[in-house]
Each structure stands twice: as structure tokens, then as C-alpha cells.
């Protein structure tokens, strides 16, 4: 337990490599207990953090200003660390295959600055075998050190849920694994400094890697099932929410709902499983089918929106349309892999004009991605259609009288439309107000 003791007594540094939605709160939590280096290759991001600005909203500006994290973009600072935790993203390529470039680059940088006797822990989501078969050779080559003799490795999948104010880093049980028993004990003790919910010691690194993929693939499949049900129920002419409310009266109902599946976890991680399965000669059937359904839900929503506009005699190219929510989930500024973005791009491809309202999205990311300016909620006027794609708290707080002020005065021959895929509003109340309502 020498490494743990060195960290606990603050003789040595712990370093977090990659300071996004996962790495920043992890580094902040550790900095309350131990000497912590926060490293990222993005110098602009480091400068923003040093100014006490948290664009992720995961820890907030006030806590960031008072944090003890030693922020740096200087890789040589990593030589001071005895524990190095990798939290870089692991996205997918355009062909849906894993993009391991970030984790490979992180391994290269760490290897070039790796000190004897250190432990390298990977948190980035990967398919089983990446840590030992891809990352270790890079660490050994760049450091000229031998894994198992001169340094150790472990894996602990990140479980942070961005935007969730209930399930936080400290109260989510942490899976830990290591190359040998001593490493597992060190890693477990290190995380127990900050994880109140405790740790689960996986029997191997591959098991820990697979657990994260299984977690997200399971959720992806269940949402895909509900999405498929919703498409059929819509054809029948019944609301999926009504069916789910009835179904959930049974004790063993799972409580899943249809929706747009985006972000950097559930919409991405299953492809890592699918890729590895293909490499092993097995074609994934259930997981692949679930991904296909969920990837196409943006198109499904777009088609239904256009259909509702035409059915109600709306000149869609002359209508005043507001897209309500652009991030991949509620109350989170992250719009990576957001299906709401896909819907906006699809509408634009048809030449349909629209405005976007999102009170929490990172404004710079939004403008870079869509080349538009955001509209404030208070500035919504004379709308023909409101399309609620994300259940932000500010949207949930809207009352019917506020919606009425946003919409054009009703004309006798036409009704305005509210698309509400998150079931934020009560259908009966909306329809009693004289509007067309559609949801999953």
C-alpha cells in the first residue's frame, strides 16, 4: 500500500488526465483530500478553469474558484505524480468504429512522463482488452519501463451522470480493478478517499472494462424497445405514456421511456461492444438492432413534426418554429452526439427555418455546431409550433398561460402545434387550450 500512503499523506501527487465532464469533478473531489494535478492538452480549457469558470456546470464556478487542483497543460508536471487517472473521451468514427486516438495519445503522453513505481488507472470507456493490449505497450515503449515491474495499471470505469444532481460521483459505487492484488488494494483505497458509496473489486481488468459496456448497452436496448413500442402505438392511435403508466402499476416493470438517445455514453458505448464482437467473429444482433432503432429516432421525430404541420394546413416554410432544447439530455450543457442537433440539421436540409431555445447549452459549442444565435425563453413570440426535445427544468416550469403568450393568436381555420417528446405537459390541458399536441 506504499502508493496509497504516499498519496494519502500528500508526499506524492495524483494526476487526472483529461478535464471534461468526467475528469473535472473527479479532480475536484480528489483535490479536497490529496495533492492533485489536473492536466489537459487544451490550453484554452486550462485557462478557463484557472479563471474559475466551469462550462460543464458539474462543480460550478464557486467551487472551481476555490479548488486546490493544480491545473496545467504542461505534460512534464505528470512526472511528479505517482497515480495517474485517464479520463479522456473515447468517441466513435464516422463508420461507427471505436476512435481510440484520445486514449492512445494520453498513453503516449503519460509514457513519456511516467515515474518509476507509479500506477496508471484508465477510466475511459473501452472494449475489453484495450487497457492491457493497446495502452500498456504504448506506456512501456514511451517510458522504457516494464509494466508489472516498474509501474502498475488498473481500470475503473467512470460512472458520472452529467447533469444529475442526485446521483453524484461520491454516491455511486465505483468498480475497481488492477493487474494484481496489490494494485487492486491500492486503487480501491485511493478511490475510497472520495467515494462514500464504496467500491466493487472486479476480478480482472477485462471484467471492469466489459461492465461499463454492459451497463450502457442494457439501457440502450431498453430505450430502443420503448421507442419501437411508441412507433407502433402511434399508428394504433394511443399514447405510449398512457401504456407505460398502466404497465408501471406492476412491481417488476422497468420504468423505461422512449426518447432520443445521444451523448457520449449510451449512444456510443454499444458500438465498442459491437466492434469487438465483430472482431471475434460474432455479429451482434440485439445490441445492433437497438442501436439502429435509437439512431433513427431523430428522423422519426422530424417526419412526424413535418406531417403534423402539413395535416394542419401550416405553410411550414413560412411558419415561426422554435426548437426547445438542443443538448443531449436535460439540465446539462453538453450537446455532443445530441439527436436534437440531428433534427435541426434535418430540418435545415429541407429548407425549413427555425429558432433554437436552450437555457443551459454551452453557447460557444452551439454556435460552432449550428452557426446560429440562441433565443432566450422570454423572447419567444408569435410561434406557430413549439418543439420540445429536452426536458430542461426551465421548460418543465412553464405554465399553459406562458405557452399561450409564446404562440400566435389562434386563427379560426388553423391550430398551433406543440410537439412534446418528453411528455413535459398534460395533453388534455394543451388540447383544451385549442392546440394540436403530439408526443411519444
N, C-alpha and C positions, 0 to 999 in steps of 0.2 A: 504493500500500500504506500510505497515511497512517493509515487507520483501524486497520489491524492493528498498526502500530508504536505507536500511541497506547495500544492495549490491552496489547501485549506489554511495553512499558516502564512500565506502570502509571500513565501520565499520565491515562488515562480508565477509567471503569467499563464492565464488561459486565454486563448485567442479564438474568436469567431470569424470565419472567413465567408463573406457574402452577407451583406446587411440589408436584406429586403424585409418582406412581411414575416419571415421566419427568423432570420438572423438577428434583426434589431431587438425584438423583445427578448430573445434568448440572451444576447449580450447584456441587455439592461438588467435582466434578472441575476445573472452571474456577477455583474459589477457591484451589486449590493452586498455580495458575500466575499468575492475574491478579486484579485488584480486582473483586469480584463482588457484585452486589446480587441478593438473592433476594426477589422480590415475589409476593405472593398477596393477593387481596381478602379472604380468610378470616382475620380477626384471631386467631381461636382457634387455627387451624393455625399461624400465625406464632409465637404464644406457646408452643405445644407444642414447636416446633423450637428456640426460644430456650432452652428448659429442657433441651435435649439429648435429647429423646425422639423416636425415629423410628418412627412407627406403620407405615410402609411396609416396614421391615426391609431396605430396599435398600442403605443405607450403614451402618446400625447406630448405636446410641446413643453408643458411644465415639467414633466418627469425627465424629458430629454435634456432640458437645460440644467438639471441637477444631477444627471447621471455621472457616474465615475468611469464610464467607458473611455478608454484612450483611443480615439478614432484616428485612423491612419490609412493612407494609400501607399505607404512605403513598405514593400514586402520584406525588407530586411528586419523590420520590427518583429517578424514572426520567429526569428532566431531566439528571441527572449522567452518564447512560450514552450511549456512542457506538455500542454494539452491543446490540441488544435481541432476545432469543430467546424466541419464544412457544411454550409447551408446555402450553397449556390443553387439556382433553379436547374431543373432538368426538363426542358421542353421537348417538343416533337418537331420533326422536319415537315416540309410540305407534303411528303408522301406518307405521313403518319408514323414514320420510324423514329426511334429514340435519337435525340440530339444530345450526345454526351459531351459536347465541346466544353460547356461550363465546368463540369466536374473534372474533365481531363486537364483543362487549364489550371484549375485550382490545385490539382495534384502536382502539376508541374511547378507551380509557384511554391507550394509547400515543400516539395522535394528539394528545391534549390535553397531553402532556408530552414531545413529540418535539423534540429539539435539531437544529439545522442540521448537516448533514454526517454524520448517523447512518446505520447500516444496520439494518434490521429483518428478522430471519430467522424464518420460520414453520416450526415442526416438527410442529404439529398435523396429523393426517391429514385431508385434504380431497380432494374430487374436482378434477380438472384445471381450472384457471381461477379457483378461489376466491381465491387469493393476489392475482392481478393484477386480477381483475374485481370482487371484493367488498371485499377488505381495503384495497387501495390507495386507492380513492375515499374510504373512511372515514378513513384516515390523512391524506389531503390535506384533506378537509373540516374535520377537527378541529384540524389543525395550521396550516392556511392555507399549508403548504409544498407545493412541487411535486416529485412523485416523478421521479427521474432527474436533477433539477437540485439540489434542496435535501436530498434523502435518497435512499437506495437500498433495494432489497428483494431478498430471496433466500428460498430454500426448501430445507430439509434434513430429510427425513422421519426421525422418531425410529425407532430400531430396538432400543430396550431391551426385553429379555425379562424381565419381573418374576419374581422367584424363582429365576432361573437364575444359579447361582454359577460357571458355566463361560463362557458367552457373555455377557461384560460390556461395558459401554459402550466401554471403551478398546480391546477387541479385536474389535469389529465394524466392518467398513469403513463409512464414512459417505458417503452420497450428498449432494453439494452442488450448488447451482445459484444463479444470480443473474441480474439483469436485463441485465447487460452483463459483458464480460470482466474489467474491473477489479473489479467486485463479486464475481465468482466467485473471483478470486485472493485477495481479502481474506478471504472466507468460508472458503475452503479452508485458508488459513494459520492462521486462528483455530481451526478445529476440529483441525488437526494439532498444536496445542499439547497436546491431551488424547487424541487418537485414535491409538493405536500402530499400528493396522491400516491406517491411511492413508485417503485419501478418493477418491471417484469423482466426477468432474466431469460432471454430466449436461448435455446440450446446451441445455436450457431448463428453466424453472420448471415448465411443464406436464408435461414428461417426468418430473421428480423427483416431482411430485405423483402421477402415474399409477403410478410404480414401486412406491410403498407399497401402493396398492390392489391391484396385480397380485400382489405378494408374498403378501398375506393371502388374496386370493381363490383363488390357486393352492392354498394349504394347506387352505382351507375345502372346496374341491371334492374334493381327495384324501381328506380325512377323511370327507366325505359318501359317497364311493364305498365306502370301507371300512364305513361304517355300513350302507349298503344291502346290501352283501355279508353282513354279520353278521345282518341280519334274515332273509335267505334261508337262510343256513347254519343258523340256529336252527330253522327249520322242517324242514330236512333232518335235523337231529339231530346235527350235527357242530360242533365248536368253531372259531370264527373264528381264534383264536390258533394252533391246530394247522395250519390252512390257511396262515396268514401265515408261520409258522415254515418250512413246506415251501417256500412261494413265495420266501422271502428267501434260499434257497440259490442263487438265480440272481443274477449280478452286477448286473443292471440293475433289480432290484426296488427300489421307492422307500422301503420301510420305514415306511409309514404304518399306523396302527392305528385302529380305531373308538373313539369316545368322545363325551363331552359337550363341545360347543364353546360356550364362553361368553367372558366377559371383555370388555375394551373395544377389542379389535383384530379378531381373526378373526371374532368373532360380530357385529361392527358394520360394519367397513370395506367388505365386499362390497355392503352396501346403498347406500353412496355411489356405487359404480360403477353399480349397477342404476338408481339415481335419475337419474344423468346420462345414461345410455343412453336411458332413457325420455324425457327432455327433448329428446334428439336424434332421437327418433322410432324408436328401436330397442328391441325387447323382449328383454332378456337371457334366454337360455334355459338354458344350462348353469349359470351362476352362481346364477340364481334357483332352479333345481331343487336345487342343492346346499344353498342356504340353507333351503329348505323341509324337506329331509331332516334337516339338523342342528338346526333349530328344534324339530322334533318328537321328537327323541331322548329328551327328558325324559319325555314321555308314554309312549314305548315302554318305557322302564325302569320307570316306575310300573306300567304294565299287567302287565308280566312279574313284577314283585315281588308284586303282588296275586294273580296267577294261581298263583305258586308257593306262596303262603300257603294258598290255598284247596285246591289239589291235595294238600297235605299235612295237611289237616284242622286247620289253625290257625284259631282264632277271632280274626280279625285285629283286631277292636276290643278284645279282651281281652289281646292279645299285648304283650310287652315288646320294643319295636323301637328299635334305635339306628341313626341315620344317621351314618355315619363319613365326615366331610368335607363342608364346605359352601362352600369357596372355589371360584373358577373354575378353579384349577389347583393342582398340588402345591407345597407349601412356600412359598406366597405368601398373605399375609393378606387379599388383595383378593377381595371377593365380588360385585363389580359384574357384572351380567349373568350370574350363575352359574346354570347349569342345575340344579345341586344345590338351589338355592333354589326353582326352579320345581317340582322333585319334591316338596319339603317342602310347598309350598303346595297342590299337587295332592292329596297325602295328607290334609292338613288339611281340604280341601274335602269329602272322603269321611267325615270324622269320625274318621279314624284317628289315634290318639295315638302319639307317638314322641318320642325324646330325640335331641339332636344333640351329637356329639363332634367337635371340631376344635381341635387344639393350636396352630394358628398364626393363625386368623382374628382380625381386629380385633373385640374383644368388644363395643365400643360400636356398631359398624356392624351386628353380628349382632343385638344386642338391638333396635336401631331397626328393622331389617328384619323380624324374625320375632317380636319380643315374647317371647322365651324366654330361659332361662338355659342356658348351655353346661354340659355334663357332662364331667368330667375322665376320661381313659382309665382311670385307676386306680379310678374309681368305677363302672365298668360291672359290673352284677350281674344274674344271672338273665335273660339275654336269650333271647328266642325267635328273634330274627333280627338279624343284623348286616348292614347295607347299606353296603358300601364304595364310595363315589362318587369319592373323591380319593385319589391315591397319595402321601400325606404320608410323609416318612421314618419318622416315629414309627409309622405303620401298617405300613410295609414291615418294620420291625424286630420285629414281633410274631411269636412262635413258636406252634406248634399248642397247646402246653400252656397258653399265656397265653389263647388263644382259648377253650379249654375252661373256664377259670375264669370267663370272661365270660358263658358260656352256661348256661342252666338244666341241671341234671342230666337226662340223656336218659330219656324215658319209653318204654316198650315200643311203644306204639301211634303214636308221632309222632316226627318228626325235626326238629331245628332247622335253620335255613336261613342260609346265608351267600351274599349277593349281592356279587359282586366284579367290577365292570365294568372295573376297571383291571388285572385279572389279577395281583394282588399275590401271591396264594397258589397253591400247587400243587394242582390239582384232585384228583389221586389221593390226596394226603395228607389233604385235607379230607374226601373221601368215605370213605376208610378209617377216619377217626375217627368215622364214623356220621352225618355231616351232609349235608344237601342243598346242592349248590353250583351257582350259575348265574353265567355271565359272558357277555360278548360273544363 
